[in-house]
Amino acid sequence: MYDISELMRLCCFFFETSIANALASNSLSGFSELELYHIAKGWLEHDPPSRHSSVYALMRHIRFPLMSPNELIQISQDEEEENATHILALGGVMRQQLVVSRELRLYDENTGYWRPLKPMDVPRYQHGVALLGGFLFIVGGESCFYLHNNAYRYDPRFDKWLQIASLNEKRTFFHLSALKGKLFAVGGRNASGEIDTVECYNLKKNEWTFVTNMVEPHYGHAGTVHGGLMYISGEGTSGIHAELWCYDPVADSWSRRADMMELRGLHCMCTVGDRLYVMGGNHFRGSSDYDDVLGCEYYSPDTDQWTVVAPMPRGQSDVGVTVFNGQIYVVGGYSWNSRCMVDIVQRYDPEQDVWDRLLKMLFINPTFQAGAGLPWTLYIRPVGRHQFAGKPVTI
């Protein structure tokens, strides 16, 4: 009996190879480069789910330098009309199988489906993720109790991963931020214990260098950026903290800011406008157990003050978080009150100060405690296939 799915895959591969060979040929005549571009684009868009992986194989043969400036502008304008901003989820632990994932998925708002993209080479959780220059960076983390210091860059133009320079130290349970054109990996822990070191990645040099350490080691903390500064909140080494620290990359120095109103660790943090929100996480109940932190609050840098907002309907620790269309999405995680992993996405509207449960993560979820992984979420706003490096295109 024939396997229809395998037959379809082979047919798709055959046509992809034929088109790619034709585009690569120097003897192809009768078509302008713009026409060849539209031929390739039309084939890819005929069946996007199955042909998306062929983008690089075809588009690498389009000779964009042969196009006129007007043709390039036309392509850019066409792409900008089609582009959309999407939520991505990466890595973590599969809820049912309890295995570490290497999947990268894109949430399609129209269908409610998490569409698979090119997976990572190695599964991991408790990694750091940041968006910089139109690329998605994944750094550090662990998989099956093996700690990583390697780092990768995902290019949405071609659905490809590229390994970049590794961290100087292996680290997990740390924070990664993109700030002033660089990446900053803050704290965490490794085989030597909790660490206070901070590393900075220079894209042009492709290297990590140490900058000023934190005042004390931190892990299980959260962070965000605002106004050219990086803010780190929560858990430390001597218990769960309410501290807020601010890093100035120009002065290469740390300063203490007003404490949060609640103790919390393994929480999330993000920026909306001039407000720095902290949500979820856990804190101690007694001496050996934890409870969910349902309370949420935001920090105002101008006044150095915290303000309480609506609590979360359900507790989530070890979560992914992103800001999408002005609203905050908190993804997956573990509920300490329910003692189970959760496959929900809760959304917070800062203007209305209300929460709602949006959808389920049908394919991936973080686990708990030492195995607490993150289906980290970010969004990418692509800008056109023909742009240079650092300017991603529609995915």
FISEPA-776566 format. One line per 3 residues: number of its first residue (from 1); their letters; for each residue x, y, z of N, C-alpha, C, O. Coordinates in steps of 0.05 Angstrom, whole numbers. Example, Ala and Ser with C-alpha at 12.3 -4.5 7.8 and 13.67 -1.06 7.14 Angstrom:
BEGIN
1> AS> 264/-114/156/246/-90/156/264/-66/156/285/-66/169; 257/-45/142/273/-21/143/258/1/157/268/23/161
***
This chain:
BEGIN
1> MYD> 17/-24/0/0/0/0/18/25/0/38/26/14; 11/45/-16/26/69/-18/21/88/5/-2/90/14; 41/101/15/39/122/35/34/148/21/52/160/9
4> ISE> 9/158/22/2/182/6/18/206/16/27/222/-1; 21/209/42/36/232/53/65/232/43/76/253/37; 77/208/42/105/206/32/106/212/3/125/224/-6
7> LMR> 86/203/-12/85/209/-41/83/239/-46/96/249/-64; 66/252/-30/63/281/-33/89/295/-27/96/315/-40; 103/285/-6/128/298/2/149/295/-21/163/314/-27
10> LCC> 150/272/-33/169/267/-55/162/284/-79/180/295/-92; 136/288/-85/128/305/-107/136/334/-102/146/348/-120; 132/343/-77/139/370/-70/169/374/-73/178/395/-82
13> FFF> 185/354/-64/214/356/-66/223/356/-95/241/371/-102; 209/340/-112/216/340/-140/212/367/-153/229/377/-167; 189/379/-148/183/405/-160/201/427/-149/210/445/-163
16> ETS> 207/425/-123/225/445/-111/253/444/-124/264/464/-131; 263/419/-128/289/415/-140/289/425/-169/308/438/-177; 267/420/-184/266/428/-211/265/459/-214/279/470/-230
19> IAN> 250/472/-197/248/501/-197/275/513/-189/284/533/-201; 287/502/-168/312/512/-158/334/510/-180/350/529/-184; 335/487/-194/355/484/-215/350/504/-238/369/514/-249
22> ALA> 325/509/-244/319/528/-265/327/556/-257/339/571/-273; 321/564/-232/329/591/-222/359/594/-221/369/616/-225; 373/573/-216/402/574/-214/416/575/-241/440/580/-242
25> SNS> 402/568/-262/414/566/-288/422/593/-300/407/613/-298; 446/594/-312/455/619/-325/444/621/-353/447/642/-366; 432/600/-363/422/600/-391/392/607/-392/381/607/-414
28> LSG> 380/611/-370/351/617/-369/347/645/-382/359/665/-373; 330/646/-402/326/671/-416/296/676/-420/280/657/-418; 288/701/-427/261/707/-432/245/716/-408/222/723/-410
31> FSE> 258/716/-384/245/725/-359/263/746/-346/287/744/-346; 250/766/-335/265/785/-318/269/773/-291/255/754/-284; 287/784/-275/292/773/-248/267/777/-231/261/761/-214
34> LEL> 252/799/-235/228/804/-220/207/782/-227/193/773/-209; 205/775/-252/186/754/-260/193/727/-247/176/712/-238; 219/721/-246/228/696/-234/222/697/-204/214/676/-192
37> YHI> 225/720/-192/218/723/-163/189/716/-159/182/701/-140; 171/727/-176/142/722/-172/135/693/-179/116/683/-167; 149/681/-197/144/652/-202/150/636/-177/135/619/-169
40> AKG> 174/641/-166/181/626/-141/162/632/-119/153/614/-104; 155/657/-115/137/665/-94/110/653/-98/97/644/-78; 100/652/-123/74/640/-128/73/610/-121/53/601/-110
43> WLE> 95/596/-128/96/567/-121/96/563/-91/82/546/-81; 111/579/-77/112/577/-47/86/583/-34/78/570/-15; 71/602/-45/46/611/-33/22/593/-41/0/596/-30
46> HDP> 27/575/-59/5/557/-68/-3/538/-45/-26/531/-42; 17/529/-29/12/511/-7/32/519/16/51/504/20; 27/541/29/47/551/49/55/532/71/79/530/76
49> PSR> 37/516/83/46/498/105/67/478/96/86/473/111; 64/466/73/82/445/64/106/457/49/127/443/47; 104/481/38/125/492/22/142/513/36/161/523/24
52> HSS> 134/520/60/149/541/74/179/534/77/196/551/76; 185/508/82/212/499/85/229/503/60/254/501/61; 216/508/37/230/511/12/238/540/6/250/545/-15
55> VYA> 231/559/24/237/587/18/266/592/12/273/604/-8; 283/582/29/312/586/25/322/573/0/338/585/-15; 313/549/-6/323/534/-29/317/548/-55/332/546/-74
58> LMR> 295/563/-56/288/578/-80/298/606/-80/310/615/-100; 293/621/-59/300/649/-58/330/655/-59/339/677/-67; 346/635/-52/375/639/-53/385/642/-82/407/652/-86
61> HIR> 368/633/-101/376/635/-129/365/660/-144/372/664/-167; 349/675/-130/339/700/-142/362/721/-140/372/726/-118; 368/733/-162/391/752/-163/381/781/-160/378/796/-179
64> FPL> 376/787/-134/365/813/-128/382/837/-138/371/858/-145; 409/835/-138/425/857/-148/419/864/-177/426/886/-186; 408/846/-193/401/851/-221/375/867/-224/369/876/-246
67> MSP> 360/869/-202/335/884/-204/340/914/-202/360/923/-190; 322/930/-213/324/959/-212/315/968/-184/300/953/-170; 322/992/-176/312/1003/-150/282/1003/-149/271/997/-128
70> NEL> 269/1010/-170/239/1010/-170/228/982/-166/207/979/-152; 241/962/-178/231/935/-174/235/926/-145/217/912/-133; 257/933/-133/262/926/-105/242/940/-87/232/928/-67
73> IQI> 236/965/-93/216/980/-77/188/967/-80/174/964/-60; 182/958/-104/156/944/-108/154/919/-91/133/914/-79; 176/903/-91/175/879/-74/172/886/-45/156/873/-31
76> SQD> 186/906/-36/185/915/-8/157/923/-1/146/915/20; 144/939/-18/117/948/-12/97/925/-12/79/924/5; 100/906/-31/83/883/-31/85/867/-6/66/857/6
79> EEE> 110/863/3/115/847/27/104/861/52/93/847/70; 107/887/54/98/901/77/68/899/80/57/899/103; 53/898/57/24/894/59/17/867/69/-4/863/82
82> ENA> 34/847/64/28/819/71/38/813/99/28/794/112; 58/827/109/71/820/134/52/822/157/33/838/158; 57/806/177/42/806/202/60/801/225/82/789/221
85> THI> 53/809/248/68/804/272/57/779/285/33/775/287; 74/761/293/66/735/303/79/729/330/101/740/336; 66/713/346/77/703/371/92/677/364/81/659/350
88> LAL> 116/674/375/131/649/372/135/636/399/137/649/420; 136/610/399/142/594/423/165/575/417/166/564/395; 184/573/436/209/559/430/218/543/454/220/553/476
91> GGV> 223/517/449/234/500/470/214/493/492/190/495/489; 225/485/515/208/478/538/206/448/541/222/433/530; 186/439/556/182/410/561/155/402/552/135/415/560
94> MRQ> 153/381/537/127/371/528/111/360/552/121/344/567; 87/370/555/72/364/579/66/334/582/70/322/603; 56/321/560/48/293/563/72/274/564/72/256/581
97> QLV> 92/279/547/115/261/546/136/267/567/153/250/573; 136/291/578/156/300/597/184/297/585/203/289/598; 186/305/559/212/306/546/218/335/537/199/350/532
100> VSR> 243/342/536/251/369/528/247/373/499/253/355/483; 236/395/491/229/401/463/251/417/449/265/433/462; 252/414/423/270/431/407/253/446/386/264/457/367
103> ELR> 227/447/390/209/458/371/208/489/372/211/501/393; 204/500/348/198/529/345/172/530/331/169/519/309; 153/544/343/126/546/331/116/575/329/124/591/346
106> LYD> 100/580/309/89/606/304/58/604/308/46/586/296; 47/623/323/18/622/327/4/638/305/9/661/301; -13/624/291/-29/636/269/-56/645/281/-73/629/289
109> ENT> -59/672/283/-83/683/296/-108/676/280/-130/676/292; -106/672/254/-129/667/237/-140/639/241/-164/635/241; -122/620/244/-131/592/246/-130/581/275/-142/561/281
112> GYW> -116/595/293/-112/585/320/-93/562/322/-93/547/341; -77/558/301/-58/536/300/-30/545/304/-22/566/295; -14/529/319/14/534/324/30/521/301/34/497/302
115> RPL> 38/536/282/51/525/258/81/520/264/95/537/274; 91/496/257/119/490/262/138/504/243/132/507/219; 160/514/254/182/525/238/206/507/242/204/485/254
118> KPM> 229/515/232/253/499/234/260/494/263/265/514/277; 261/470/272/268/465/301/297/470/307/314/470/288; 304/473/332/331/475/341/346/448/337/333/427/335
121> DVP> 372/449/335/388/425/333/387/409/359/387/384/359; 386/423/381/387/410/408/363/420/424/358/444/426; 349/402/437/326/410/454/337/424/479/360/418/488
124> RYQ> 321/442/490/330/456/514/307/470/528/286/475/516; 312/477/553/294/493/569/311/510/588/335/507/591; 297/529/602/310/548/619/332/563/603/353/571/615
127> HGV> 327/568/578/346/582/561/338/612/561/317/620/571; 355/628/549/349/656/546/342/661/517/355/650/498; 322/678/512/314/685/485/311/715/482/300/728/500
130> ALL> 320/726/460/317/755/455/315/760/425/324/744/409; 303/782/418/301/791/391/318/815/386/316/835/400; 336/813/366/355/835/361/361/835/331/369/815/319
133> GGF> 359/859/319/366/862/291/349/845/272/357/838/250; 324/838/281/307/822/265/312/792/267/299/776/254; 332/784/284/338/756/288/329/747/315/328/763/334
136> LFI> 323/721/318/316/709/343/341/695/355/352/678/341; 349/702/379/372/690/391/364/672/414/346/679/430; 376/649/415/372/630/438/399/624/450/418/618/436
139> VGG> 401/626/477/427/625/490/425/608/515/405/609/530; 445/591/519/447/576/544/424/556/549/412/545/530; 417/553/575/396/534/583/407/507/589/431/503/593
142> ESC> 389/487/588/397/460/594/378/440/580/357/448/570; 387/415/578/371/394/567/380/368/580/403/360/579; 361/354/592/366/329/605/390/331/625/407/314/625
145> FYL> 389/353/640/409/358/661/437/365/650/456/365/666; 439/370/625/464/379/613/462/409/609/443/419/595; 480/425/621/480/454/618/494/463/593/513/451/584
148> HNN> 483/484/581/493/494/556/506/522/559/497/538/576; 526/527/543/535/555/540/535/563/510/543/585/503; 525/545/493/525/551/465/501/570/459/482/572/474
151> AYR> 502/582/435/482/602/428/476/600/398/494/592/382; 452/607/390/444/604/362/427/629/354/415/642/371; 427/634/328/411/656/317/393/644/296/401/630/278
154> YDP> 367/651/298/347/642/278/341/665/259/336/687/267; 343/658/233/338/677/212/311/671/199/308/651/185; 290/688/204/263/682/193/261/685/163/242/676/151
157> RFD> 281/698/150/280/700/121/281/672/108/268/667/88; 298/655/119/303/629/107/296/606/125/302/583/118; 284/612/148/277/591/167/301/574/173/300/549/173
160> KWL> 324/587/180/349/574/185/361/582/212/357/605/222; 375/563/224/390/568/249/420/570/243/430/556/226; 434/588/257/463/591/255/475/592/282/466/608/299
163> QIA> 495/576/287/508/576/313/527/600/315/542/606/296; 526/615/337/543/638/341/562/632/364/562/609/375; 578/651/372/598/647/394/584/638/420/562/648/426
166> SLN> 596/621/434/585/611/459/591/629/483/610/645/482; 573/628/503/578/643/527/605/634/540/614/612/534; 616/651/556/640/643/571/634/624/593/651/607/601
169> EKR> 609/626/604/601/608/625/575/594/617/557/606/605; 572/569/625/546/556/622/527/568/642/535/575/665; 502/572/634/483/583/653/454/575/646/447/572/623
172> TFF> 439/571/668/410/566/665/396/582/687/409/593/705; 369/584/685/354/601/704/365/630/703/366/643/724; 372/640/680/383/667/678/364/685/662/343/676/652
175> HLS> 372/710/658/356/728/641/373/738/617/397/743/620; 360/740/594/373/751/570/357/774/560/333/772/556; 371/797/555/358/821/545/374/831/521/398/828/519
178> ALK> 359/844/502/372/859/480/371/888/488/349/899/493; 394/901/488/395/929/497/418/943/482/441/934/481; 411/965/470/430/982/455/446/966/435/471/969/433
181> GKL> 433/949/420/446/934/399/463/911/408/478/900/392; 461/903/433/476/881/444/458/863/460/436/870/468; 468/839/466/454/820/484/468/819/511/492/821/513
184> FAV> 452/817/532/463/815/559/451/791/573/427/788/576; 469/773/582/461/749/597/467/753/626/490/758/633; 447/752/643/449/761/671/445/738/690/424/726/690
187> GGR> 465/733/707/462/714/729/456/686/721/466/677/700; 440/672/737/434/644/732/449/626/751/459/634/772; 451/601/743/467/582/759/478/561/740/468/557/718
190> NAS> 499/547/750/511/526/735/522/506/755/515/506/778; 541/489/746/551/468/764/565/479/788/568/465/809; 575/504/787/589/516/809/569/529/829/578/538/850
193> GEI> 544/530/822/524/543/839/512/568/827/514/571/802; 501/585/843/489/610/833/511/629/825/532/629/838; 507/644/804/528/662/794/518/691/792/494/696/789
196> DTV> 537/709/794/530/738/793/541/751/768/539/775/765; 553/735/751/566/747/727/546/755/706/524/745/705; 555/774/689/539/785/668/556/785/643/579/795/643
199> ECY> 546/775/621/561/774/595/546/791/574/522/791/574; 562/804/557/551/821/536/560/810/509/584/804/505; 541/807/490/548/796/464/548/819/443/529/834/441
202> NLK> 571/821/429/575/840/408/570/826/381/585/809/373; 549/835/367/542/821/342/564/824/321/569/805/306; 576/848/319/596/853/298/621/836/303/633/826/283
205> KNE> 629/833/328/653/817/334/646/788/339/664/771/339; 621/781/342/613/754/348/628/744/372/641/723/371; 626/758/394/640/750/419/625/759/444/611/780/443
208> WTF> 628/744/465/617/750/491/639/760/509/661/748/510; 634/782/523/653/792/543/639/798/569/615/804/569; 654/796/591/642/801/617/640/831/622/658/847/614
211> VTN> 618/839/634/615/867/643/612/866/674/616/844/686; 605/888/686/604/889/715/584/868/727/561/866/717; 593/854/747/576/834/760/552/846/774/553/870/780
214> MVE> 532/830/779/511/839/797/522/841/825/543/830/831; 508/855/843/517/858/870/518/831/885/536/827/902; 500/813/878/500/786/889/489/767/868/475/776/850
217> PHY> 494/741/871/484/722/852/453/722/851/439/726/871; 443/718/827/414/716/822/408/693/804/423/688/785; 386/679/809/375/660/790/345/659/794/335/667/815
220> GHA> 330/650/774/301/650/776/289/678/776/267/682/784; 305/698/766/296/725/766/283/731/738/282/714/721; 273/756/736/261/764/710/272/791/703/283/805/720
223> GTV> 269/799/678/280/825/670/266/837/646/251/823/632; 271/862/641/261/876/618/278/901/614/295/907/630; 273/915/592/288/940/586/269/963/582/246/960/574
226> HGG> 279/987/589/264/1011/585/283/1035/586/300/1037/604; 280/1053/567/296/1078/568/326/1073/567/341/1089/579; 335/1053/553/363/1048/551/375/1034/575/400/1033/578
229> LMY> 359/1025/594/368/1011/618/355/984/620/334/979/609; 368/966/635/358/939/639/350/936/669/365/945/687; 326/925/673/316/922/701/314/892/707/303/876/690
232> ISG> 323/884/730/322/856/739/307/855/766/313/870/784; 288/837/768/272/835/792/271/807/803/273/787/788; 266/805/829/260/779/841/283/762/849/305/771/853
235> EGT> 277/736/852/292/716/865/322/720/865/334/729/846; 335/712/887/364/714/890/375/688/901/365/667/893; 395/689/918/407/665/929/400/660/958/400/637/967
238> SGI> 393/680/973/386/677/1001/356/677/1005/345/687/1024; 342/665/985/312/664/987/301/681/964/315/693/949; 274/681/963/260/696/943/259/726/951/251/732/974
241> HAE> 267/743/933/269/772/939/247/788/926/233/779/909; 245/813/935/227/832/922/244/854/910/233/875/902; 270/850/908/288/871/900/286/877/870/279/860/854
244> LWC> 291/902/863/293/911/835/320/924/831/327/943/845; 334/915/811/360/926/804/360/937/776/346/927/758; 376/958/772/377/971/746/406/972/736/424/979/750
247> YDP> 409/964/711/436/964/698/438/985/677/421/986/659; 458/1001/678/463/1022/658/487/1012/641/509/1012/650; 482/1005/615/504/995/598/525/1016/591/548/1009/585
250> VAD> 518/1041/592/537/1062/586/557/1065/609/581/1066/604; 546/1067/633/564/1069/657/574/1042/666/592/1041/683; 563/1020/655/570/993/664/567/991/694/586/982/708
253> SWS> 544/998/705/540/998/734/512/990/741/493/993/725; 509/979/766/483/971/776/474/990/798/491/1000/813; 448/994/800/437/1011/822/412/998/832/397/986/817
256> RRA> 406/1002/857/382/990/870/359/1009/866/362/1034/869; 336/999/860/311/1014/858/291/1004/879/297/985/894; 267/1016/879/247/1009/899/239/979/896/236/969/874
259> DMM> 236/966/919/228/938/920/200/934/910/183/952/913; 195/911/898/168/903/891/150/901/916/161/900/939; 125/900/913/107/899/936/103/870/945/94/865/967
262> ELR> 110/851/928/108/822/935/135/808/929/148/815/909; 142/789/946/164/771/940/156/753/917/134/743/916; 175/748/899/168/730/877/194/720/863/214/734/862
265> GLH> 192/696/853/213/684/837/201/668/814/177/661/816; 216/662/794/206/647/770/182/660/758/163/647/749; 181/687/759/159/703/749/167/714/721/187/705/710
268> CMC> 150/732/711/157/744/685/155/774/688/143/785/706; 168/788/669/170/817/670/171/827/641/183/815/624; 157/849/636/156/861/609/150/890/611/141/900/631
271> TVG> 154/904/589/149/933/588/127/940/569/126/930/546; 108/957/578/87/968/561/87/998/566/80/1007/587; 95/1013/546/97/1042/549/118/1049/569/141/1041/567
274> DRL> 110/1064/589/129/1072/611/125/1056/636/133/1064/658; 112/1033/633/107/1016/657/121/989/654/121/977/633; 134/980/676/148/955/677/131/935/693/129/938/718
277> YVM> 118/916/680/100/898/694/114/873/703/132/862/689; 107/864/727/116/838/737/91/822/744/71/832/755; 91/796/736/68/779/738/75/751/746/96/741/738
280> GGN> 58/738/761/61/709/766/85/703/784/94/720/799; 94/678/782/116/669/798/107/654/823/83/648/825; 125/649/841/119/636/866/133/649/889/151/665/885
283> HFR> 125/641/913/139/649/937/135/627/958/120/609/955; 150/630/980/151/609/1000/124/607/1015/112/627/1021; 116/582/1021/95/577/1040/108/559/1061/112/535/1056
286> GSS> 113/571/1084/128/556/1104/157/555/1097/168/574/1085; 170/534/1104/199/532/1100/207/514/1077/230/513/1069; 188/498/1067/195/479/1046/176/476/1023/177/457/1008
289> DYD> 157/494/1021/137/492/1000/132/520/987/141/540/997; 118/520/965/113/544/950/84/548/944/68/529/943; 76/573/939/49/580/930/52/597/905/73/611/901
292> DVL> 31/597/889/30/616/866/28/645/877/16/650/897; 40/663/862/36/692/867/16/701/845/23/703/822; -8/707/853/-28/716/834/-27/746/830/-35/757/810
295> GCE> -17/760/850/-15/789/849/3/800/827/24/787/821; -5/822/814/11/834/793/15/863/799/-1/875/813; 36/875/789/42/903/795/60/914/772/72/899/757
298> YYS> 60/941/771/78/953/752/95/975/765/87/987/785; 119/978/754/138/998/764/140/1022/745/141/1018/721; 140/1046/757/143/1071/742/171/1081/747/177/1091/768
301> PDT> 188/1080/726/216/1089/730/218/1118/738/236/1126/753; 200/1135/728/202/1164/733/197/1170/763/209/1189/774; 180/1155/776/173/1160/804/185/1140/823/184/1144/847
304> DQW> 197/1119/812/209/1098/829/188/1086/848/193/1082/871; 164/1080/837/142/1070/853/129/1046/839/129/1044/814; 117/1029/855/102/1006/846/72/1011/850/64/1023/869
307> TVV> 56/1000/831/26/1002/833/14/975/828/22/961/809; -5/967/845/-18/941/842/-39/942/820/-54/962/818; -41/921/804/-61/919/784/-77/892/788/-72/878/807
310> APM> -95/886/770/-112/863/773/-95/837/775/-76/834/760; -103/819/794/-88/794/797/-93/774/774/-114/777/760; -76/755/770/-80/734/751/-102/716/760/-104/710/783
313> PRG> -119/707/741/-140/687/749/-128/661/758/-139/648/776; -106/652/745/-93/627/753/-63/631/754/-52/645/737; -51/618/774/-22/622/777/-6/609/755/-13/588/745
316> QSD> 16/622/748/35/612/729/63/619/737/69/643/741; 81/600/739/109/604/744/125/592/720/114/576/705; 150/602/717/166/591/695/152/594/668/146/574/655
319> VGV> 145/618/661/128/623/638/143/636/615/166/646/619; 131/637/592/139/654/571/121/679/571/98/677/580; 132/701/562/116/726/563/124/743/538/147/743/530
322> TVF> 104/757/528/109/776/506/88/797/507/66/793/517; 94/820/495/75/841/491/67/841/461/84/843/444; 41/839/456/31/836/428/7/854/425/-13/851/438
325> NGQ> 10/873/407/-12/893/402/-20/907/428/-44/911/432; -1/913/444/-6/928/469/-17/912/492/-23/923/513; -19/886/488/-29/869/510/-8/848/517/10/841/501
328> IYV> -9/838/542/11/820/553/1/792/552/-21/786/562; 17/774/540/10/745/538/28/730/557/53/732/554; 17/714/575/32/697/593/27/668/586/3/660/586
331> VGG> 48/653/580/45/628/565/55/605/582/78/605/591; 38/584/585/47/559/597/56/561/626/47/579/640; 73/543/634/84/545/661/75/524/680/65/503/672
334> YSW> 78/529/706/70/511/727/55/525/748/61/547/756; 33/512/757/17/524/779/24/509/805/20/485/807; 34/524/824/42/512/850/17/506/866/17/487/882
337> NSR> -4/522/863/-28/517/878/-42/491/869/-52/476/885; -41/486/842/-53/462/831/-34/439/829/-42/416/824; -8/444/834/13/424/832/13/410/805/13/385/803
340> CMV> 12/426/783/12/414/757/22/434/736/21/459/741; 31/424/713/37/442/691/11/452/679/-10/439/680; 12/476/667/-11/487/655/-6/492/625/16/500/618
343> DIV> -27/489/609/-24/492/580/-40/516/571/-51/516/548; -42/536/587/-59/559/581/-43/583/572/-19/585/578; -56/601/559/-45/628/553/-64/648/565/-87/650/556
346> QRY> -55/664/584/-71/685/596/-63/712/585/-39/717/581; -82/729/579/-76/755/567/-86/777/585/-108/777/596; -69/797/588/-75/821/605/-77/846/588/-59/851/571
349> DPE> -98/861/592/-102/886/578/-96/909/597/-111/915/615; -73/923/593/-65/944/611/-84/968/612/-88/980/633; -97/974/590/-115/996/589/-141/991/606/-150/1008/620
352> QDV> -151/966/603/-176/959/618/-170/946/645/-188/943/661; -145/939/650/-137/926/675/-154/900/679/-165/896/701; -155/884/658/-170/859/660/-155/836/647/-138/840/630
355> WDR> -160/812/657/-148/787/647/-169/771/632/-193/772/638; -160/755/613/-177/735/601/-159/711/592/-135/715/587; -171/688/591/-157/664/582/-161/662/552/-184/660/543
358> LLK> -140/662/537/-142/665/508/-143/638/494/-162/633/478; -124/620/499/-122/596/483/-105/576/498/-94/583/520; -102/553/488/-86/532/500/-61/528/483/-61/530/458
361> MLF> -39/521/496/-15/512/482/-19/482/477/-16/466/496; -26/475/453/-34/447/448/-10/429/444/-14/404/441; 14/440/444/36/422/436/59/423/456/76/405/454
364> INP> 61/442/473/86/445/489/80/459/515/63/477/517; 95/451/535/91/464/561/116/462/578/131/443/575; 120/480/596/142/478/615/136/457/636/113/451/642
367> TFQ> 156/446/648/153/429/670/158/445/696/154/469/696; 167/432/717/167/446/742/194/443/757/211/427/749; 197/458/778/221/459/795/246/459/778/249/476/760
370> AGA> 265/441/783/290/441/769/286/437/739/303/445/723; 265/424/732/259/419/703/242/441/691/230/437/670; 240/463/704/221/484/695/231/496/669/251/512/669
373> GLP> 218/490/647/226/501/621/208/522/612/186/525/622; 216/536/592/200/558/582/193/555/553/211/552/536; 167/555/546/161/559/518/163/589/513/142/602/510
376> WTL> 186/600/512/190/629/511/176/640/487/176/628/465; 163/663/491/149/675/469/160/703/462/167/718/480; 162/708/437/171/733/426/155/739/402/139/722/393
379> YIR> 158/762/391/145/767/365/165/779/346/183/793/354; 160/774/320/178/784/299/161/800/280/140/791/271; 170/824/273/157/840/252/175/841/228/193/858/227
382> PVG> 170/824/208/188/823/185/184/846/166/163/860/168; 203/851/148/201/875/131/208/871/102/209/891/87; 212/847/93/217/844/64/240/826/57/261/828/69
385> RHQ> 236/808/38/256/787/32/282/799/22/303/787/26; 281/821/9/305/830/-4/323/847/14/345/855/6; 315/852/39/331/869/56/356/854/64/359/830/63
388> FAG> 375/870/73/401/860/82/399/846/109/378/847/122; 421/834/118/422/821/144/412/840/166/419/863/166; 397/828/184/387/845/206/359/855/199/346/867/216
391> KPV> 350/851/175/323/860/166/308/835/157/309/828/134; 294/821/176/282/796/168/258/799/151/247/822/147; 249/777/140/226/779/121/203/763/132/205/751/154
394> TI> 182/763/117/157/749/127/163/719/131/176/706/115; 152/709/152/153/680/157/125/669/159/121/645/163
***
